[in-house]
Amino acid sequence: MSVQISQLQDQLNADPENWEVRFNLIYSLHEADQTDAAVELLNEIESLPSDDNAIVYAAQSYQVLGAY
């Protein structure tokens, strides 16, 4: 596991509602051919965010994973 992914996981664990960090982690996992782990990050979400910036990151997260 890369240092970047590990740091992003730590950041997300500290603030699970941070969609910017979640997106960056999903993107990094996908780029590292760890798509299953990236999909799990989206599957664990119970509801989408309500603020505009978080919605954009949520949409980008789903876009990165496409049909997965």
PyMOL commands that set and color helices and strands:
alter all, ss='L'
color gray80, all
select helices_A, chain A and resi 3-14+19-31+35-43+52-65
alter helices_A, ss='H'
color red, helices_A
deselect
rebuild
show_as cartoon
